[in-house]
Amino acid sequence: MMIKTQQHHHHHGDCCDHDHTHDHGEDAIYLFQDADFEGMRKAGRLAAKVLDFIAPYVKAGITTGELDKLCHDYIIANGAIPAPLGYRGYPKSICTSVNHVVCHGIPGDKKLVEGDILNIDVTVILDGWYGDTSRMFAVGKINLRAAKLIDVTYEAMMRGIEVVRPGATLGDIGHAIQIYAERQGFSVVRDFCGHGIGRIFHTSPNVLHYGMPGTGLELQQGMFFTIEPMINAGKYQVKILEDGWTAVTRDRSLSAQFEHTLGITANGYEIFTLSGE
């Protein structure tokens, strides 16, 4: 789950503002110690297990609300708390973003149908640590363009992750994602970004999924954050529906997203939210 920019009236949406009231307004970027990695490993592993668990249920005929209930119960049964539930008033335990929904789709009575694609975004709190990850799912047989969008979005996330090491910059991450997605004929959403994480859901830094190499914050060992690009088949502009949460593509084109939580190590990175570890 990511941060929303508060600057929709600006042309660029370059800034993903923090919600200071809920996240203590911590602008200093915290550098975690080696011992903190273990807490994040456990939280990240559980978040990934939630997505593994829900995968067989993603079929035509199930509602997004039923998926939410299954995930909620699984998270609780594993001794954790679903972070989105009640966060800034969010009513459910996961986000389910179907087809042209970019992010923050609220589970409900919508039944999945053959050909749908959806992102399920899970954040768990385990022993005070946050594990945040999302994955795309196909409902039955999907068309080639949808399949390509999913593949490109995953690859874009991984290319962003692969540049992470001490001494690289946030701009390097954004650039790696943007250059790959745009070369495939897709666009990168500007209005949402990855975020610092740890014992707080959303904190500094903001991790934009577009940018120029060598610009922005220099990465340091001990930073924890998410990388979670949203890639659109059409144009990058989004709008928020009247529920105040659901973001959709303005041109109704398909949108895909993947997300991992990672920590910076002495010479690279560790992904906390890998499946099947």
SEKOL-990538 format. One line per 4 residues: number of its first residue (from 0); for each residue x, y, z of N, C-alpha, C. Coordinates in Angstrom, 3 decimals, padded with zeros to 6 digits. Layout:
N
NUM) X/Y/Z/X/Y/Z/X/Y/Z ~ ...
//
This chain:
277
0) 000.870/-001.182/000.000/000.000/000.000/000.000/000.906/001.230/000.000 ~ 000.539/002.242/-000.772/001.494/003.328/-000.974/000.922/004.664/-000.536 ~ 001.733/005.699/-000.690/001.333/007.039/-000.310/000.765/007.748/-001.511 ~ -000.233/008.571/-001.241/-000.902/009.348/-002.269/-000.334/010.752/-002.258
4) -000.078/011.317/-003.421/000.321/012.717/-003.453/-000.869/013.587/-003.092 ~ -000.610/014.669/-002.390/-001.682/015.614/-002.053/-001.756/016.734/-003.092 ~ -000.972/016.617/-004.160/-000.788/017.760/-005.053/-001.415/017.541/-006.416 ~ -002.654/017.102/-006.443/-003.295/016.824/-007.723/-003.489/018.080/-008.565
8) -003.464/019.255/-007.929/-003.645/020.494/-008.690/-002.364/020.908/-009.412 ~ -001.238/020.287/-009.066/-000.002/020.571/-009.787/000.055/019.699/-011.030 ~ 000.907/020.068/-011.965/000.974/019.315/-013.205/001.747/018.024/-013.043 ~ 002.686/017.977/-012.143/003.617/016.859/-012.150/003.353/015.819/-011.078
12) 002.767/016.197/-009.946/002.590/015.221/-008.867/003.916/014.618/-008.448 ~ 004.956/015.455/-008.401/006.284/014.920/-008.109/006.436/014.499/-006.660 ~ 005.579/014.986/-005.817/005.790/014.785/-004.391/004.692/013.907/-003.835 ~ 005.098/012.872/-003.157/004.113/012.058/-002.459/004.167/012.477/-000.999
16) 003.242/013.299/-000.579/003.293/013.854/000.768/002.970/012.795/001.812 ~ 003.571/012.935/002.937/003.251/012.046/004.059/002.013/012.553/004.778 ~ 001.292/011.625/005.360/000.183/011.991/006.240/000.769/012.114/007.645 ~ 001.091/013.338/008.019/001.825/013.548/009.275/001.010/013.129/010.490
20) -000.316/013.264/010.410/-001.120/012.979/011.588/-001.060/011.502/011.960 ~ -000.908/010.630/010.959/-000.946/009.197/011.249/000.428/008.585/011.359 ~ 001.403/009.185/010.715/002.714/008.549/010.683/003.768/009.367/011.403 ~ 003.339/010.159/012.357/004.226/010.876/013.284/005.123/011.893/012.597
24) 004.912/012.112/011.296/005.656/013.154/010.586/007.153/012.963/010.634 ~ 007.612/011.729/010.572/009.050/011.492/010.677/009.708/011.745/009.333 ~ 010.370/012.880/009.210/011.002/013.203/007.936/012.447/012.734/007.886 ~ 013.054/012.565/009.052/014.411/012.027/009.074/014.339/010.580/008.589
28) 015.302/010.173/007.795/015.311/008.809/007.288/016.082/007.934/008.262 ~ 015.375/006.936/008.776/015.936/006.097/009.824/016.828/005.028/009.201 ~ 017.991/004.815/009.804/018.883/003.738/009.368/018.807/002.608/010.383 ~ 018.315/001.461/009.937/018.087/000.324/010.820/019.372/-000.473/011.008
32) 019.405/-001.198/012.116/020.564/-002.020/012.457/020.343/-003.463/011.988 ~ 021.420/-004.250/012.047/021.345/-005.633/011.583/020.225/-006.416/012.266 ~ 020.030/-006.205/013.547/019.006/-006.956/014.289/017.601/-006.660/013.769 ~ 017.399/-005.466/013.230/016.069/-005.081/012.723/015.693/-005.859/011.461
36) 016.714/-006.337/010.737/016.435/-007.086/009.510/015.626/-008.344/009.811 ~ 015.878/-008.966/010.961/015.172/-010.212/011.269/013.678/-009.979/011.477 ~ 013.328/-008.885/012.151/011.908/-008.553/012.315/011.225/-008.318/010.985 ~ 011.910/-007.631/010.072/011.350/-007.355/008.750/011.262/-008.625/007.902
40) 012.235/-009.521/008.071/012.185/-010.806/007.353/010.906/-011.561/007.710 ~ 010.605/-011.619/009.007/009.436/-012.376/009.457/008.146/-011.734/008.958 ~ 008.061/-010.410/009.054/006.852/-009.710/008.586/006.717/-009.840/007.070 ~ 007.830/-009.689/006.360/007.803/-009.782/004.905/007.432/-011.173/004.429
44) 007.978/-012.177/005.102/007.682/-013.568/004.737/006.200/-013.861/004.921 ~ 005.618/-013.365/006.026/004.193/-013.598/006.246/003.356/-012.884/005.184 ~ 003.711/-011.653/004.851/002.955/-010.929/003.814/002.971/-011.712/002.503 ~ 004.137/-012.264/002.139/004.241/-013.074/000.919/003.388/-014.339/001.026
48) 003.372/-014.944/002.221/002.569/-016.161/002.428/001.077/-015.886/002.269 ~ 000.642/-014.675/002.630/-000.772/-014.313/002.442/-001.111/-014.352/000.951 ~ -000.216/-013.801/000.114/-000.459/-013.818/-001.334/-000.394/-015.236/-001.895 ~ 000.531/-016.044/-001.387/000.581/-017.451/-001.805/-000.721/-018.157/-001.435
52) -001.187/-017.897/-000.222/-002.409/-018.531/000.282/-003.638/-018.165/-000.547 ~ -003.747/-016.901/-000.941/-004.976/-016.442/-001.609/-005.011/-016.832/-003.084 ~ -003.843/-017.112/-003.666/-003.768/-017.347/-005.122/-004.797/-018.355/-005.657 ~ -004.967/-019.537/-005.015/-005.910/-020.508/-005.584/-007.372/-020.055/-005.547
56) -007.686/-019.060/-004.714/-009.065/-018.577/-004.593/-009.419/-017.535/-005.661 ~ -008.394/-017.026/-006.356/-008.646/-015.973/-007.350/-009.162/-016.632/-008.622 ~ -010.493/-016.776/-008.677/-011.146/-017.436/-009.802/-012.425/-016.676/-010.147 ~ -012.899/-016.856/-011.353/-014.175/-016.251/-011.764/-015.264/-016.655/-010.775
60) -016.082/-015.667/-010.377/-017.222/-015.940/-009.494/-017.003/-015.533/-008.051 ~ -015.758/-015.453/-007.605/-015.515/-015.014/-006.219/-015.594/-013.494/-006.170 ~ -016.011/-012.957/-005.038/-016.035/-011.499/-004.888/-014.742/-011.028/-004.232 ~ -014.413/-009.761/-004.477/-013.224/-009.197/-003.829/-013.411/-009.151/-002.318
64) -014.651/-009.009/-001.862/-014.935/-009.039/-000.432/-014.628/-010.385/000.194 ~ -014.917/-011.452/-000.541/-014.591/-012.794/-000.043/-013.077/-012.984/000.031 ~ -012.352/-012.468/-000.955/-010.887/-012.530/-000.904/-010.367/-011.788/000.324 ~ -010.963/-010.636/000.614/-010.569/-009.839/001.775/-010.774/-010.621/003.067
68) -011.927/-011.271/003.198/-012.223/-012.025/004.426/-011.244/-013.182/004.616 ~ -010.957/-013.889/003.515/-009.994/-014.993/003.585/-008.620/-014.493/004.033 ~ -008.163/-013.404/003.434/-006.851/-012.850/003.814/-006.856/-012.352/005.248 ~ -007.917/-011.645/005.630/-008.028/-011.118/006.997/-007.880/-012.256/008.011
72) -008.646/-013.323/007.806/-008.641/-014.438/008.756/-007.272/-015.115/008.796 ~ -006.632/-015.237/007.637/-005.305/-015.868/007.563/-004.260/-015.036/008.318 ~ -004.330/-013.717/008.140/-003.386/-012.819/008.829/-003.548/-012.928/010.347 ~ -004.792/-012.878/010.808/-005.073/-012.969/012.250/-004.620/-014.327/012.799
76) -004.907/-015.395/012.046/-004.538/-016.753/012.472/-003.026/-016.917/012.596 ~ -002.292/-016.090/011.877/-000.826/-016.147/011.926/-000.222/-015.119/012.890 ~ -001.047/-014.608/013.782/-000.544/-013.765/014.865/-000.189/-012.350/014.446 ~ -000.734/-011.886/013.320/-000.416/-010.552/012.817/-001.692/-009.716/012.703
80) -001.504/-008.478/012.306/-002.591/-007.513/012.161/-002.575/-007.022/010.720 ~ -003.758/-006.934/010.046/-003.779/-006.326/008.715/-003.647/-004.805/008.832 ~ -002.533/-004.267/008.352/-002.249/-002.835/008.527/-003.269/-001.901/007.878 ~ -003.825/-002.242/006.690/-004.742/-001.273/006.071/-006.042/-001.048/006.846
84) -006.477/-002.042/007.620/-007.798/-001.970/008.256/-007.844/-000.813/009.245 ~ -008.666/000.184/008.934/-008.792/001.367/009.786/-007.733/002.417/009.539 ~ -006.764/002.150/008.654/-005.701/003.119/008.372/-006.284/004.306/007.618 ~ -006.235/005.487/008.216/-006.830/006.693/007.627/-008.278/006.446/007.206
88) -008.959/005.535/007.939/-010.356/005.239/007.654/-010.586/004.174/006.603 ~ -009.520/003.528/006.120/-009.704/002.485/005.096/-010.501/001.332/005.703 ~ -011.545/000.842/004.989/-012.503/-000.073/005.635/-012.172/-001.556/005.589 ~ -011.163/-001.966/004.840/-010.911/-003.396/004.645/-009.469/-003.757/004.985
92) -009.135/-005.054/004.862/-007.830/-005.556/005.296/-006.818/-005.698/004.170 ~ -007.295/-005.701/002.914/-006.410/-005.732/001.741/-006.930/-004.713/000.730 ~ -006.137/-004.463/-000.309/-006.621/-003.700/-001.463/-006.736/-004.662/-002.643 ~ -007.849/-004.532/-003.374/-008.078/-005.367/-004.557/-008.354/-004.431/-005.730
96) -007.380/-004.312/-006.629/-007.465/-003.334/-007.720/-007.615/-004.066/-009.048 ~ -008.832/-004.005/-009.613/-009.208/-004.809/-010.775/-009.130/-003.977/-012.058 ~ -008.468/-004.519/-013.081/-008.446/-003.959/-014.435/-007.934/-002.522/-014.483 ~ -008.808/-001.527/-014.673/-008.341/-000.141/-014.814/-008.155/000.548/-013.461
100) -008.371/-000.184/-012.361/-008.066/000.380/-011.039/-006.548/000.308/-010.840 ~ -005.968/001.469/-010.509/-004.514/001.591/-010.364/-004.072/001.061/-009.008 ~ -004.786/001.459/-007.953/-004.446/001.035/-006.596/-005.579/001.391/-005.652 ~ -005.519/000.840/-004.448/-006.446/001.154/-003.356/-007.892/000.793/-003.658
104) -008.088/-000.193/-004.562/-009.445/-000.696/-004.779/-009.953/-001.345/-003.499 ~ -011.169/-000.995/-003.110/-011.743/-001.480/-001.846/-012.521/-002.772/-002.101 ~ -012.190/-003.856/-001.396/-012.950/-005.098/-001.572/-014.436/-004.891/-001.297 ~ -015.252/-005.623/-002.049/-016.708/-005.488/-001.901/-017.434/-006.600/-002.620
108) -018.576/-006.258/-003.218/-019.450/-007.257/-003.835/-019.102/-007.567/-005.286 ~ -018.055/-006.922/-005.821/-017.678/-007.143/-007.224/-017.206/-008.578/-007.417 ~ -017.868/-009.281/-008.352/-017.463/-010.652/-008.689/-016.423/-010.610/-009.791 ~ -015.356/-011.370/-009.617/-014.349/-011.485/-010.670/-014.918/-012.284/-011.839
112) -014.545/-011.872/-013.058/-014.977/-012.585/-014.257/-013.754/-012.974/-015.075 ~ -013.911/-014.004/-015.902/-012.854/-014.476/-016.785/-012.253/-013.302/-017.559 ~ -010.923/-013.225/-017.577/-010.255/-012.154/-018.314/-009.842/-010.977/-017.457 ~ -010.356/-010.900/-016.227/-009.948/-009.820/-015.316/-008.482/-009.995/-014.909
116) -007.831/-008.864/-014.655/-006.552/-008.890/-013.938/-006.744/-008.098/-012.662 ~ -006.077/-008.508/-011.589/-006.181/-007.711/-010.373/-004.902/-007.771/-009.575 ~ -004.679/-006.677/-008.879/-003.594/-006.593/-007.908/-004.194/-006.810/-006.528 ~ -003.552/-007.667/-005.755/-003.890/-007.790/-004.328/-002.704/-007.266/-003.540
120) -002.976/-006.276/-002.702/-001.952/-005.584/-001.925/-002.173/-005.901/-000.455 ~ -001.154/-006.491/000.166/-001.226/-006.976/001.546/-000.151/-006.278/002.373 ~ -000.531/-005.738/003.520/000.460/-005.286/004.502/000.085/-005.877/005.851 ~ 001.032/-006.564/006.455/000.808/-007.138/007.786/001.701/-006.422/008.801
124) 001.242/-006.396/010.036/002.074/-005.937/011.153/002.325/-007.162/012.026 ~ 003.589/-007.562/012.107/003.963/-008.739/012.889/005.010/-008.306/013.913 ~ 004.648/-008.412/015.176/005.546/-007.990/016.265/006.038/-006.559/016.062 ~ 005.165/-005.722/015.522/005.487/-004.304/015.363/006.144/-003.944/014.043
128) 006.539/-004.940/013.258/007.191/-004.688/011.965/006.188/-004.829/010.828 ~ 006.352/-003.979/009.809/005.429/-003.973/008.667/006.022/-004.713/007.474 ~ 005.250/-005.651/006.929/005.614/-006.323/005.680/004.584/-005.963/004.628 ~ 005.031/-005.397/003.505/004.134/-004.790/002.514/004.489/-005.332/001.133
132) 003.530/-005.993/000.476/003.807/-006.579/-000.833/002.524/-006.679/-001.638 ~ 002.656/-006.629/-002.951/001.493/-006.854/-003.808/001.902/-007.606/-005.050 ~ 000.899/-008.214/-005.669/001.152/-009.122/-006.781/-000.051/-009.055/-007.714 ~ 000.193/-009.298/-008.995/-000.893/-009.371/-009.975/-001.399/-010.807/-010.101
136) -002.699/-010.939/-010.340/-003.343/-012.230/-010.555/-004.203/-012.146/-011.817 ~ -004.218/-013.228/-012.571/-005.056/-013.321/-013.769/-006.249/-014.212/-013.447 ~ -007.429/-013.797/-013.883/-008.639/-014.601/-013.683/-008.892/-015.370/-014.979 ~ -008.600/-016.670/-014.937/-008.771/-017.480/-016.147/-007.830/-017.024/-017.250
140) -008.309/-017.083/-018.474/-007.490/-016.709/-019.635/-007.606/-015.199/-019.853 ~ -006.456/-014.523/-019.907/-006.461/-013.070/-020.134/-005.872/-012.774/-021.512 ~ -006.145/-011.579/-022.032/-005.647/-011.277/-023.373/-004.155/-010.955/-023.361 ~ -003.573/-010.954/-024.550/-002.120/-010.823/-024.679/-001.607/-009.498/-024.144
144) -002.370/-008.414/-024.376/-001.908/-007.107/-023.907/-001.878/-007.061/-022.389 ~ -002.907/-007.623/-021.759/-002.943/-007.683/-020.289/-001.775/-008.509/-019.759 ~ -001.501/-009.618/-020.414/-000.401/-010.489/-019.988/000.940/-009.769/-020.142 ~ 001.100/-009.043/-021.247/002.345/-008.295/-021.455/002.495/-007.196/-020.396
148) 001.396/-006.502/-020.092/001.439/-005.439/-019.080/001.901/-005.994/-017.738 ~ 001.373/-007.154/-017.358/001.764/-007.781/-016.089/003.250/-008.133/-016.107 ~ 003.707/-008.753/-017.187/005.118/-009.154/-017.283/006.046/-007.945/-017.213 ~ 005.682/-006.892/-017.945/006.525/-005.689/-017.986/006.563/-005.014/-016.613
152) 005.434/-004.997/-015.912/005.381/-004.353/-014.600/006.267/-005.089/-013.600 ~ 006.218/-006.418/-013.632/007.083/-007.199/-012.737/008.554/-006.948/-013.054 ~ 008.884/-006.994/-014.337/010.274/-006.775/-014.750/010.740/-005.362/-014.386 ~ 009.846/-004.385/-014.536/010.185/-002.999/-014.178/010.505/-002.891/-012.695
156) 009.675/-003.527/-011.845/009.957/-003.526/-010.403/011.327/-004.150/-010.137 ~ 011.593/-005.301/-010.746/012.862/-005.989/-010.478/014.057/-005.165/-010.967 ~ 013.906/-004.474/-012.092/014.995/-003.610/-012.571/015.227/-002.442/-011.614 ~ 014.156/-001.940/-011.023/014.308/-000.899/-010.011/015.026/-001.412/-008.776
160) 014.663/-002.626/-008.354/015.284/-003.227/-007.169/016.775/-003.492/-007.409 ~ 017.095/-003.938/-008.617/018.467/-004.394/-008.876/019.512/-003.284/-008.818 ~ 019.094/-002.023/-008.907/020.082/-000.933/-008.799/020.336/-000.526/-007.348 ~ 019.573/-001.108/-006.404/019.657/-000.678/-005.008/020.964/-001.156/-004.356
164) 021.717/-000.208/-003.827/022.941/-000.484/-003.071/023.374/000.832/-002.453 ~ 024.186/000.803/-001.414/024.689/002.059/-000.866/025.421/002.850/-001.959 ~ 025.145/004.148/-002.027/025.788/004.997/-003.019/024.964/005.232/-004.266 ~ 023.999/004.345/-004.562/023.053/004.619/-005.641/022.064/005.676/-005.147
168) 021.201/006.168/-006.035/020.232/007.196/-005.633/018.807/006.737/-005.929 ~ 017.848/007.445/-005.326/016.444/007.179/-005.623/016.149/007.405/-007.102 ~ 016.788/008.411/-007.710/016.595/008.662/-009.138/017.030/007.484/-010.002 ~ 018.067/006.775/-009.558/018.509/005.584/-010.288/017.403/004.525/-010.322
172) 016.716/004.362/-009.195/015.616/003.392/-009.118/014.498/003.799/-010.068 ~ 014.046/005.042/-009.941/012.948/005.528/-010.777/013.271/005.436/-012.252 ~ 014.499/005.784/-012.593/014.913/005.773/-013.994/014.897/004.355/-014.563 ~ 015.409/003.390/-013.803/015.446/002.001/-014.275/014.033/001.497/-014.585
176) 013.085/001.853/-013.721/011.689/001.442/-013.911/011.089/002.144/-015.126 ~ 011.246/003.461/-015.167/010.615/004.277/-016.211/011.116/003.922/-017.602 ~ 012.432/003.797/-017.730/013.016/003.590/-019.057/012.536/002.252/-019.624 ~ 012.451/001.243/-018.764/012.005/-000.074/-019.227/010.529/-000.045/-019.600
180) 009.674/000.484/-018.735/008.230/000.492/-018.995/007.892/001.293/-020.247 ~ 008.531/002.456/-020.388/008.212/003.316/-021.533/008.714/002.720/-022.840 ~ 009.829/002.015/-022.800/010.316/001.346/-024.017/009.367/000.249/-024.485 ~ 008.599/-000.284/-023.564/007.607/-001.304/-023.917/006.283/-000.684/-024.364
184) 006.220/000.645/-024.379/005.009/001.333/-024.826/003.992/001.587/-023.727 ~ 004.412/001.459/-022.480/003.518/001.689/-021.348/003.912/002.972/-020.614 ~ 003.120/003.368/-019.620/003.399/004.605/-018.888/003.480/004.338/-017.391 ~ 004.205/005.207/-016.698/004.436/005.058/-015.264/003.572/006.064/-014.496
188) 002.780/005.562/-013.566/001.929/006.429/-012.742/002.798/007.358/-011.894 ~ 002.435/008.644/-011.876/003.181/009.670/-011.133/002.603/009.941/-009.744 ~ 001.322/009.636/-009.547/000.615/010.142/-008.369/000.787/009.307/-007.111 ~ 001.463/008.177/-007.240/001.700/007.313/-006.084/003.147/006.846/-006.118
192) 003.673/006.520/-004.958/005.078/006.142/-004.899/005.310/005.130/-003.793 ~ 006.477/004.518/-003.850/006.903/003.677/-002.744/007.290/004.537/-001.553 ~ 007.646/003.904/-000.457/007.796/004.644/000.806/008.699/003.906/001.779 ~ 009.294/004.693/002.665/009.988/004.119/003.797/009.024/003.330/004.661
196) 009.544/002.333/005.360/008.716/001.421/006.154/009.604/000.829/007.246 ~ 008.995/000.197/008.209/009.739/-000.433/009.299/008.762/-000.719/010.419 ~ 008.835/000.103/011.467/007.826/000.040/012.530/006.703/001.044/012.289 ~ 006.789/001.743/011.161/005.777/002.708/010.725/005.378/002.294/009.312
200) 004.098/002.454/008.972/003.569/002.010/007.681/004.183/002.819/006.536 ~ 004.079/004.145/006.614/004.586/005.014/005.541/005.448/006.107/006.154 ~ 006.700/006.161/005.767/007.585/007.201/006.272/008.574/007.573/005.162 ~ 009.526/008.452/005.464/010.527/008.818/004.468/011.434/007.613/004.205
204) 011.995/007.485/002.999/011.856/008.382/001.853/010.659/008.049/000.956 ~ 010.291/008.994/000.079/009.361/008.708/-001.016/010.149/008.099/-002.157 ~ 009.667/006.994/-002.689/010.369/006.287/-003.760/009.561/006.431/-005.050 ~ 009.949/007.417/-005.882/009.240/007.651/-007.139/009.656/006.589/-008.149
208) 008.717/006.217/-009.013/008.970/005.160/-009.988/009.357/005.717/-011.355 ~ 009.809/006.965/-011.364/010.330/007.611/-012.565/011.393/008.580/-012.082 ~ 012.284/009.020/-012.963/013.294/009.976/-012.501/014.554/009.925/-013.344 ~ 015.511/010.729/-012.912/016.778/010.858/-013.622/017.890/010.192/-012.822
212) 018.787/009.488/-013.517/019.897/008.834/-012.812/020.742/009.845/-012.041 ~ 021.238/009.430/-010.889/022.147/010.269/-010.116/021.472/011.379/-009.335 ~ 020.146/011.483/-009.432/019.436/012.533/-008.703/018.764/011.955/-007.467 ~ 018.387/012.839/-006.566/017.635/012.419/-005.382/018.538/011.881/-004.296
216) 017.890/011.376/-003.274/018.558/010.898/-002.070/019.580/009.802/-002.376 ~ 020.749/009.909/-001.732/021.731/008.824/-001.830/021.343/007.706/-000.874 ~ 021.351/006.486/-001.370/020.953/005.329/-000.567/022.069/004.935/000.390 ~ 021.650/004.498/001.596/022.611/004.093/002.621/022.205/002.754/003.220
220) 023.190/002.025/003.684/022.932/000.764/004.378/021.976/001.012/005.542 ~ 020.985/000.114/005.687/020.043/000.224/006.800/018.741/000.929/006.465 ~ 018.605/001.463/005.248/017.306/002.016/004.840/016.361/000.862/004.489 ~ 015.094/001.008/004.912/014.035/000.064/004.527/013.000/000.836/003.726
224) 012.575/000.304/002.574/011.502/000.958/001.817/010.861/-000.018/000.844 ~ 009.744/000.424/000.258/009.062/-000.366/-000.758/009.383/000.180/-002.143 ~ 009.352/-000.713/-003.121/009.348/-000.344/-004.538/008.093/-000.987/-005.104 ~ 007.218/-000.186/-005.711/005.885/-000.688/-006.071/005.303/000.029/-007.287
228) 005.964/-000.113/-008.451/005.512/000.635/-009.624/004.106/000.255/-010.077 ~ 003.339/001.282/-010.439/002.064/001.107/-011.129/002.292/001.501/-012.573 ~ 002.025/000.581/-013.490/002.272/000.782/-014.913/000.931/000.694/-015.655 ~ 000.664/001.680/-016.514/-000.594/001.722/-017.266/-000.373/001.346/-018.726
232) -001.369/000.671/-019.304/-001.316/000.344/-020.724/-001.500/001.600/-021.578 ~ -002.244/002.577/-021.059/-002.466/003.834/-021.770/-001.653/004.960/-021.155 ~ -002.318/006.101/-020.907/-001.624/007.261/-020.342/-001.491/007.128/-018.824 ~ -000.583/007.933/-018.236/-000.282/007.756/-016.814/-001.260/008.465/-015.872
236) -002.117/009.350/-016.402/-002.974/010.137/-015.508/-003.995/009.250/-014.787 ~ -004.211/009.586/-013.520/-005.191/008.847/-012.720/-006.185/009.822/-012.096 ~ -007.295/009.278/-011.637/-008.238/010.065/-010.837/-008.722/009.211/-009.676 ~ -009.133/009.880/-008.624/-009.620/009.194/-007.415/-011.150/009.209/-007.444
240) -011.765/008.058/-007.215/-013.223/007.980/-007.197/-013.795/008.608/-005.919 ~ -015.112/008.723/-005.897/-015.777/009.443/-004.795/-015.601/008.778/-003.441 ~ -015.208/007.494/-003.417/-014.977/006.847/-002.114/-013.722/007.384/-001.426 ~ -012.946/008.219/-002.142/-011.758/008.832/-001.560/-010.526/007.932/-001.580
244) -010.662/006.722/-002.050/-009.548/005.767/-002.079/-009.202/005.265/-003.470 ~ -010.234/004.740/-004.162/-009.979/004.017/-005.411/-009.398/004.931/-006.479 ~ -008.193/004.586/-006.952/-007.553/005.336/-008.038/-007.723/004.540/-009.323 ~ -008.164/005.234/-010.384/-008.363/004.582/-011.683/-007.612/005.355/-012.759
248) -007.335/004.671/-013.873/-006.732/005.366/-015.008/-007.792/006.284/-015.617 ~ -007.400/007.515/-015.934/-008.354/008.462/-016.532/-008.875/007.979/-017.868 ~ -008.012/007.275/-018.627/-008.433/006.818/-019.959/-009.019/005.401/-019.941 ~ -009.244/004.871/-018.750/-009.845/003.545/-018.552/-008.949/002.409/-019.061
252) -007.666/002.708/-019.326/-006.753/001.651/-019.752/-006.406/000.756/-018.565 ~ -005.930/-000.445/-018.865/-005.526/-001.375/-017.813/-004.322/-000.842/-017.046 ~ -004.235/-001.226/-015.776/-003.109/-000.856/-014.934/-002.642/-002.081/-014.163 ~ -001.334/-002.191/-013.967/-000.773/-003.306/-013.194/000.214/-002.766/-012.172
256) 000.470/-003.558/-011.134/001.402/-003.159/-010.079/001.987/-004.393/-009.408 ~ 003.269/-004.313/-009.056/003.884/-005.271/-008.136/004.595/-004.481/-007.046 ~ 004.789/-005.123/-005.902/005.451/-004.436/-004.785/006.265/-005.406/-003.955 ~ 007.478/-004.972/-003.613/008.285/-005.654/-002.601/008.732/-004.642/-001.550
260) 008.993/-005.156/-000.343/009.655/-004.401/000.720/011.099/-004.891/000.796 ~ 012.050/-003.957/000.867/013.452/-004.363/000.918/014.254/-003.512/001.884 ~ 015.420/-004.037/002.222/016.367/-003.320/003.063/017.704/-003.239/002.351 ~ 018.427/-002.155/002.596/019.739/-001.987/001.965/020.818/-002.607/002.847
264) 021.605/-003.484/002.230/022.694/-004.170/002.922/024.021/-003.479/002.604 ~ 025.106/-004.021/003.099/026.422/-003.397/002.919/026.782/-003.248/001.443 ~ 026.373/-004.222/000.623/026.766/-004.138/-000.786/025.609/-004.361/-001.752 ~ 024.381/-004.227/-001.279/023.239/-004.429/-002.163/021.930/-004.298/-001.420
268) 021.095/-005.323/-001.539/019.762/-005.246/-000.952/019.325/-006.636/-000.509 ~ 018.328/-006.664/000.371/017.627/-007.898/000.716/016.145/-007.643/000.528 ~ 015.486/-008.511/-000.254/014.025/-008.423/-000.425/013.386/-009.214/000.723 ~ 012.536/-008.532/001.501/011.912/-009.174/002.664/010.651/-009.954/002.299
272) 010.058/-009.648/001.138/008.725/-010.158/000.812/008.748/-011.195/-000.313 ~ 009.860/-011.947/-000.439/009.927/-013.007/-001.443/009.008/-014.163/-001.068 ~ 008.451/-014.776/-002.086/007.554/-015.929/-001.904/008.352/-017.199/-001.678 ~ 007.785/-018.108/-000.892/008.302/-019.469/-000.792/009.663/-019.602/-000.127
276) 010.000/-018.628/000.725/011.299/-018.730/001.428/011.154/-019.643/002.639
//
